[in-house]
Amino acid sequence: MARLIDLSHEIEHGMVTYRGLPSPAISDWLSREASTARYAPGTTFQIGKIDLLANTGTYIDAPFHRYEDGRDVAGYALEAVADLAGVVVRASVGNKRAIDASRFKGEDVKGKAVLVHTGWDVHWRTDTYSGGQHPFLTKDAAEYLAKAGAALVGIDSLNIDDDKDGSRPAHTILLGAGVAIVEHMTRLADLPETGFRFFAVPPRVKGMGSFPVRAFARLDR
């Protein structure tokens, strides 16, 4: 039987994904106690409410995130974000941070979800995670992946770009080529390098360039 591995972080009230951005506010719109006035005795319901920034938890970027005329998350065909053949690239770079094209040469990435395993997720929700030392893809790495035909690129780090570089070359190149990006992944260490299918499906929300996903992998062996 297939085994499913969750590759996304939980979202909870007040958590910080990216320092300086608003955290989600999760509450009851209708509490169980208040619902007793609406239903038969012994029957209660809860209806939740969430005020959520699109870039919260593990999320996918669509071209509209970077380009005004680009496709939004609602525009992703299921085939672009679900049931993709996956490959994991182990790219722990220590203090060097930058992951260049040499890490991907020799990998079969055409039409695949390329998941970059840096191990940075161990720092999730700590000061270190967003402290400016996260691993990222260089411009030449993004160019290589786009030209090689990657369908999606994911990373278990704060940002696929160096957040000190305002030009955001990885976002610019990958989204410009129609390559989906998934950031803030986790548990990539639990995946084999190949032999799995990858899923990162956002709701069909129009006008959004990013949105949280339940990213997961299916291992058939």
Backbone torsions as a table, in degrees:
resi	resn	phi	psi	omega
1	MET	NA	152.8	178.9
2	ALA	-68.9	148.4	175.2
3	ARG	-114.9	134.7	-179.9
4	LEU	-105.1	135.0	178.7
5	ILE	-122.4	119.3	179.2
6	ASP	-75.1	128.5	-176.6
7	LEU	-116.6	18.5	-176.0
8	SER	-120.7	153.5	176.4
9	HIS	-83.0	147.8	172.4
10	GLU	-68.8	147.8	174.3
11	ILE	-106.1	128.2	177.1
12	GLU	-140.0	163.5	-176.0
13	HIS	-54.8	128.5	172.3
14	GLY	81.4	-2.0	-177.2
15	MET	-69.6	151.4	179.0
16	VAL	-106.7	124.1	174.2
17	THR	-94.3	-49.1	-177.0
18	TYR	-133.9	114.5	-173.3
19	ARG	-54.0	130.7	-179.5
20	GLY	100.5	-15.0	177.1
21	LEU	-98.2	151.9	-177.6
22	PRO	-62.1	144.2	177.2
23	SER	-92.5	158.5	-178.6
24	PRO	-69.1	143.0	174.4
25	ALA	-112.8	113.4	-176.5
26	ILE	-113.1	129.8	-176.7
27	SER	-152.5	176.6	172.5
28	ASP	-87.0	129.7	164.0
29	TRP	-82.4	-41.4	172.4
30	LEU	-128.5	115.4	178.5
31	SER	-81.9	162.6	177.5
32	ARG	-61.4	-39.9	179.7
33	GLU	-62.1	-45.8	-179.4
34	ALA	-67.8	-27.7	-177.5
35	SER	-71.3	-15.5	-179.7
36	THR	-62.0	-24.8	179.4
37	ALA	-78.5	-12.0	-175.1
38	ARG	-101.9	-21.9	-171.1
39	TYR	-125.1	176.0	-179.3
40	ALA	-66.5	156.0	178.6
41	PRO	-53.3	132.4	-179.7
42	GLY	85.6	-2.7	180.0
43	THR	-110.8	117.0	179.9
44	THR	-130.7	156.0	176.4
45	PHE	-138.8	156.3	171.6
46	GLN	-121.7	132.1	172.1
47	ILE	-119.2	118.9	-175.3
48	GLY	-90.4	162.7	177.6
49	LYS	-135.6	139.6	179.3
50	ILE	-139.0	131.0	172.1
51	ASP	-103.0	108.6	-164.5
52	LEU	-130.7	124.8	169.7
53	LEU	-70.7	141.8	-177.5
54	ALA	-58.8	-35.1	-179.1
55	ASN	-91.7	70.0	-179.0
56	THR	-128.4	135.7	179.0
57	GLY	65.1	-143.3	176.1
58	THR	-87.7	120.2	-174.0
59	TYR	-138.4	160.9	179.2
60	ILE	-107.0	142.4	173.8
61	ASP	-104.3	137.7	172.8
62	ALA	-109.0	163.8	-179.4
63	PRO	-52.7	-32.0	-179.8
64	PHE	-61.9	-23.4	176.3
65	HIS	-57.9	-34.4	-177.4
66	ARG	-108.7	-30.7	-172.1
67	TYR	-122.4	128.0	-176.7
68	GLU	-57.5	-34.8	-177.8
69	ASP	-99.8	13.7	-178.0
70	GLY	-83.1	165.5	177.6
71	ARG	-66.6	137.7	176.0
72	ASP	-90.6	-179.0	-175.8
73	VAL	-65.1	-29.4	177.1
74	ALA	-67.7	-20.4	-177.6
75	GLY	-84.7	-5.8	178.1
76	TYR	-71.1	123.8	168.8
77	ALA	-68.4	148.2	178.6
78	LEU	-56.2	-35.5	-179.1
79	GLU	-63.4	-19.2	-178.7
80	ALA	-85.3	-18.4	-172.6
81	VAL	-132.1	1.7	-177.1
82	ALA	-136.4	146.0	176.4
83	ASP	57.7	39.8	177.2
84	LEU	-89.5	138.7	169.1
85	ALA	-60.9	136.6	-175.4
86	GLY	-118.1	154.6	173.4
87	VAL	-139.2	135.3	176.6
88	VAL	-103.1	130.1	175.8
89	VAL	-109.4	116.3	179.1
90	ARG	-77.6	118.9	-171.2
91	ALA	-139.6	48.1	174.1
92	SER	-73.0	115.9	-172.4
93	VAL	-111.4	4.8	179.0
94	GLY	60.7	-132.9	-177.7
95	ASN	-78.9	-7.2	-177.0
96	LYS	-73.5	-31.1	175.4
97	ARG	71.1	-50.6	-172.5
98	ALA	-75.4	132.0	177.6
99	ILE	-109.5	111.0	-173.3
100	ASP	-100.1	-179.7	-173.9
101	ALA	-60.7	-27.5	-177.3
102	SER	-60.5	-24.7	179.7
103	ARG	-69.5	-19.9	-173.4
104	PHE	-109.1	-13.6	-178.7
105	LYS	-67.2	134.5	-176.3
106	GLY	93.6	-11.1	176.6
107	GLU	-88.9	141.8	175.6
108	ASP	-86.7	99.9	-174.2
109	VAL	-111.2	-6.4	-174.5
110	LYS	-61.3	122.9	178.2
111	GLY	72.9	11.6	-173.4
112	LYS	-112.7	160.9	168.4
113	ALA	-84.4	116.3	-178.5
114	VAL	-100.4	111.4	-175.9
115	LEU	-105.6	119.2	-174.3
116	VAL	-94.8	110.6	-177.5
117	HIS	-93.5	107.5	179.5
118	THR	-106.6	-19.7	-176.0
119	GLY	83.7	2.7	-177.3
120	TRP	-67.2	-17.5	-179.1
121	ASP	-64.1	-16.3	177.0
122	VAL	-63.7	-19.3	-179.1
123	HIS	-95.2	5.2	-176.1
124	TRP	-50.4	131.3	178.4
125	ARG	63.4	32.8	170.3
126	THR	-123.1	166.8	176.7
127	ASP	-63.1	-30.9	179.9
128	THR	-63.2	-39.7	-174.4
129	TYR	-55.0	-44.1	-177.8
130	SER	-109.9	26.2	-175.0
131	GLY	-88.2	9.5	175.1
132	GLY	91.5	11.0	-178.7
133	GLN	-121.4	17.9	-175.7
134	HIS	-71.0	152.1	173.9
135	PRO	-70.1	152.8	-178.5
136	PHE	-154.2	164.4	176.5
137	LEU	-88.8	139.3	175.3
138	THR	-79.2	168.8	177.6
139	LYS	-59.3	-42.8	-177.4
140	ASP	-69.2	-29.5	175.7
141	ALA	-66.4	-45.0	178.6
142	ALA	-62.6	-42.3	178.5
143	GLU	-62.2	-41.7	-179.5
144	TYR	-63.4	-46.9	-177.9
145	LEU	-64.9	-39.9	178.5
146	ALA	-64.9	-45.4	-179.2
147	LYS	-69.4	-29.2	-179.8
148	ALA	-80.0	-6.8	174.0
149	GLY	87.6	23.6	175.2
150	ALA	-58.1	140.7	179.4
151	ALA	-85.7	-32.6	-175.4
152	LEU	-155.8	146.2	175.0
153	VAL	-128.1	124.8	177.7
154	GLY	-118.0	156.5	179.5
155	ILE	-148.6	146.0	-180.0
156	ASP	-96.1	45.9	-174.1
157	SER	-132.4	171.7	-179.6
158	LEU	-59.2	-38.4	-175.3
159	ASN	-157.9	143.0	177.3
160	ILE	-72.1	-17.1	175.1
161	ASP	-105.5	161.9	165.9
162	ASP	-69.7	116.9	-175.5
163	ASP	-71.3	-3.1	174.0
164	LYS	-86.9	-10.2	-178.8
165	ASP	-100.9	103.5	-176.2
166	GLY	-66.9	-14.0	179.9
167	SER	-81.1	-14.6	177.6
168	ARG	44.9	64.6	-174.5
169	PRO	-62.3	-37.5	-178.6
170	ALA	-65.7	-46.3	175.5
171	HIS	-59.7	-46.1	-176.2
172	THR	-60.5	-45.8	-176.4
173	ILE	-74.7	-50.0	-175.6
174	LEU	-66.6	-49.8	-179.7
175	LEU	-66.8	-32.6	176.2
176	GLY	-64.2	-27.2	178.3
177	ALA	-93.5	3.9	180.0
178	GLY	79.7	17.2	180.0
179	VAL	-89.9	120.7	179.2
180	ALA	-66.4	148.8	177.4
181	ILE	-122.4	134.1	173.3
182	VAL	-122.5	122.5	-177.6
183	GLU	-113.6	163.8	178.9
184	HIS	60.5	46.3	175.8
185	MET	-82.6	171.5	177.8
186	THR	-150.1	165.2	175.8
187	ARG	63.9	24.3	176.8
188	LEU	-66.4	-20.9	176.3
189	ALA	-64.5	-21.6	-178.3
190	ASP	-83.0	-5.7	-178.4
191	LEU	-97.5	148.6	168.6
192	PRO	-74.1	168.6	-179.8
193	GLU	-67.2	-32.4	179.5
194	THR	-144.2	177.4	174.3
195	GLY	87.2	31.0	177.2
196	PHE	-142.8	164.2	175.4
197	ARG	-113.5	145.3	-173.4
198	PHE	-119.5	143.0	-178.5
199	PHE	-135.3	133.3	175.5
200	ALA	-152.0	78.4	-169.3
201	VAL	-102.1	119.3	175.4
202	PRO	-88.3	160.9	170.5
203	PRO	-63.1	159.2	-178.8
204	ARG	-85.2	72.5	-179.5
205	VAL	-98.6	118.0	-179.0
206	LYS	-75.7	147.1	175.7
207	GLY	79.3	13.5	179.5
208	MET	-114.4	132.8	178.0
209	GLY	-91.5	-14.5	178.2
210	SER	-144.1	156.2	173.9
211	PHE	-165.9	145.3	177.4
212	PRO	-59.5	148.0	177.9
213	VAL	-133.7	157.0	166.5
214	ARG	-95.9	89.4	-178.9
215	ALA	-79.4	136.0	178.0
216	PHE	-155.5	163.2	177.8
217	ALA	-120.3	147.5	175.2
218	ARG	-114.8	120.5	177.9
219	LEU	-102.6	125.0	-177.0
220	ASP	-95.1	1.1	179.3
221	ARG	-146.1	NA	NA
